[in-house]
Structures are given as C-alpha cells and as structure tokens.
C-alpha cells in the first residue's frame, strides 16, 4: 500500500491510496486525531481518494486496502491543516541588464510536511500582465530558480517571483503565491547603466490562486473529535519539539506540568515533566516505557507538593494501538505504575486524572475494542487506592461507536465528574457527561447544544458545582454548568477581535463563580493564538494574553488561588529542517502566569534536542 499526497486549489490536503502492484482492490479510510482513537471516514473514487477537509492539525489517516493478495494498510503523515502562505516569495540580486536574479521561496504553513516549492522567475511587460517565464525550478536541471534578466531590449519590464506549492504526489501545482511586481529598470536615456536594487526583501504582494477547479467531497473531518483536536499544537517536522498539555498546583509555590518532547516526523516522543518551586521551572527526569517510541503524558494531578500522578499513553509503532500509561512522583523521582487494560480492549489512552489524596485518584479516557471495520472506542476509567489501579465500569451511549472521556474533576473521593463526547450515526456528535457517586459511574443528561457538541474540560470546586467548557456547532464556544441536580447551558465567551474561532478548552475554578478558561483562537489567516477568559458565574470576560512568536496556544490551567493561575501550552519558535524555505515554527513549551491583574510569560528550561 502506497499513499500519495496532494494539495487542492483551496490549500486543503488530499490523499490517494494505491495497492501494489496495479491498484486493484477495495479501499477504506480511518481518521485518527492526535492523542485519540481512529474512526472511519468517507472517501471518494471507490474509496481510494480522501479529502482531509477541516481535520485537526496533527491528525493521521490510515488507508486500508484488500485485494487478491490479502489486506494491507498504510498510515499517512501528520496533517498540519490547509496550506497557507504567510510570507511572499522574494527576489535576490541586482536589477540590471545581464545580471542574475534568484527567486527565494516564500513561507508556508500547513499541508503534509513533504511538499516542495516550484519557483518561477517571470518578466512582465506591465504590472497587470504580459509575463514570460525566465526560469522554472521544476523543469530546469540547475540551481532552482536562477535565471538571467531579459536583455537590453526589455528595459522597463517588471520582475515577478511566483512560488507554487506542490504536493508529493503531484506534477502540477494547484495553489500559488506571487510576489508583487518589482520594476526592473526605470526607462530613460541612460537606462542601460541604471541599477535599481538590491531587491532582496521586496514588499509582500498579492496572492493568486491557479485556475484549477476545486474538487468537492463529503466532509472528511467535521466530527467533534476532529474539531476538538484543532486546539492541539501544530507540530513541525524534522525538529525537536516540546509541548506541555497539563498542569497541577497543590500550592502557590509548587506546580507540576507534563507533556512530551521529541520528533513527530520520526515518530519518537518522550515524556516531559517540569516543576515550579515558586522561583523558577526545572525539568524533572521522567521514565519512558521500554520498547515504546511514543511516550506522552496527557494529564497530571498533585494532591501534595511531594506527590503527583500523571497519565497518558504509549505506542510501540505507528500502526500499533496505544497503551495506557501512568506515572507517580513520590517527592524524589518519577516511576511508572502498572495500569490494567480494560477487558477485550486492544489498547487505549488515559486523557485526564484527578487526585483528592495520595490514596484516591480517578483517571479517564477511552479503550479501543475490535479491529478493522469493526473497531470502536468505549469510555474507560480507573481508580487508584494508594497501592494499585483497578478498572471501573463506565457506561457508553447507545448507538455510538466512538465514546471518550476527556477530562475529570473530583471534589471528593466519592464525587467525580467526567466529560467528553460520543460519535455515531444515531446519536450524531454529542457531548457526554458522567458522574461517580462512590459506587458507580452513570451518564448525566446534558442539554442539546446544536448539531455538534463536545465537552473538553471540567472543574468541580465542590460536590454540587461544576463548570465544563468545549465546542459546539461551527466551532462555537460552549459552556455548561452543573448545579448539583442538572446541567444547563451558560452564556458562551465572546471571540477576541480578529478571531475566526475562539473557545476555552480547559478550565480551573476556585469557586463556582471564579473560573479561568484557556484555549486557542484562530485568525482568518490560519494562525493560532493563546486565549484566556474569566468566568464570574454569569459571563465570560476576555483577558489580555501575551502571544509567542510563530503562534501559540494554551492547553491547560491550574488556579491554586483567586489571584494565581498557571497555564501551559506551546509556542511555535525555532527553526526546522526546511531547505530553501527559511525558518519553520517549531513548538516549544509555553508557560504563562496570572497574578490577579495580568498574564505574563514565564521562562521555561530548554529541552535537550
């Protein structure tokens, strides 16, 4: 099985599967959002072609084919979202007759990570057109894009650089970005000796889309699972990356944050733990499971300054199901705890943990059951009693083939609330809430919040009060409140100016009327930004948040007091291996603190690459 990668004229990603040797056979696809299980997804061309649609950044697709030789499958590269030009191409060199001018590629974000640039240097009779190609990096076997300026008879022409983004499996590009027209030589009696330049750093020009009809397909990535995962960090290839996804503060001078670091392109990730002692952050050594190439901590909960539990998942290969992971800090070192696998499950993950003491923790997530076309996901929960983890039975929504719990909060050992979502033909894409009463887990009715709803974070300051946040239809922010009897929809936060999408994805409450929600906002240019908002029991208020270079987001927050909150996430900084295209944002850990008045970025230790 071979997968080819393409970019549509609108910048969206496409995949084409091909069974060896002749492509004959039947095909199907699965979508696998980051840190989540895989679900079937619609495709085109007898199943061979798939449109990524609005799938989350970090989503992987699995192609499954069956022919006379048997069954084969292949896993795609991680999807980074639609291709968007964020910097125009430029020209480098002197603007004079007979000189050489070299096109310099623009800067792109999104795609599959294996695209290439087709650079063209054009000479144009005017700003409005009449252009001829001087050089083409695809069809010329020499230094890409280097071409001679037109001879003297072409004085007064303009130079234009065109950068066209081409997918790995394409011959002709569907998306292009053209720089502004730059005057070559100003007309005049001595024009032959007049030079205008250098032209390096020419102003950004206009974007132009190639005249290729956009292919249409059934939506391949609009599920709540895909929408939910958009807040995950866009992780660049071929570079060391560090991301923090959870934080817990048992005291104002003691916080622990967890996540992972490594190389997504090479499928090598290690656990990452950082600790705050009131003065600065330091990295704590944390173990990784033997034989696992992917080790990721998704949540941490500390019931004391010298006692924490973190949970997540591990993978031994890109096609193997994830396995549960739990680790404990005893004040001296981190160690891996044994976690039993749910019955009949081939794998799974733990997404969240909440500990009220060193002898009482609840962890939730999902378990993968079945295989192939019959694979589905069920909710999972485990209980820590101070000595070991035990599996707890959790209900699933009837008619849903995808059930997961994404966040849990325990007010006491016998009162816990977990939230998540379900997906299925008969239930659609709906929010899920479950309650632990000390004896069993039960599903709580949640109010309808449109065609799509998904709860991603919950905080319960006491046994009769919880606030949950997430996403509704069209990426709209969703807030729901538990009053000890029922859930109700509360006013949603407003979008900051210039944001297309903005919604808190995690929340921390000191009381039912004092909560801080954090998350990610997206601009109409596809850029990410950190988001923080304050809930007073009646409405949300947007808080100013400093933004990191290259885009940033916040993924978790902990508020040990009304005047102190710590939020963690990632910021895109550094340089990746991207020859000819300039620096590419590489995620690095981001930590911000709220002092009751303002948010500030805290210095984080550098992760060794």
Secondary structure, DSSP 8 states (H G I E B T S, - for coil): -EEEEEE-TTS-EEEEEE-TTT--SEEEEEEE-TTS-EEEE--BTTTTEEE-TT--TT-EEEEEEEETTEEEEEE------S-EEEE--EEEE--STT-EEEEE--EEE-S-S--EEEEEEEEEEETTEEEEEEEETTT-SSSTTEEE---GGGTT-EEEEEEEEE-TT-SS-SEEEE---EESS--STTGGG------TT-----EE--S------S-SS-SHHHHHHTTS----SSS-EEEEEEEEEEETTEEEEEEEEEETTTTEEEEEEEEE-SS-EEEE-----TT-SEEEEEEEEEEETTEEEEEEEEESSTTS--EEEEEEE-SS-EEEE-----TTEEEEEEEEEEEEETTEEEEEEEEEES-GGG-EEEEEEEEE-SS-EEEE-----TT-SEEEEEEEEEEETTEEEEEEEEEETTTEEEEEEEEE-SS-EEEE-----SSBEEEEEEEEEETTEEEEEEEEGGG-EEEEEE-SS-EEEE------TTEEEEEEEEEEEEETTEEEEEEEEEETTS-EEEEEEEE-SS-EEEE-----TT-EEEEEEEEEETTEEEEEEEEEES--S-TTT----EEEEEEEEE-SS-EEEE-------
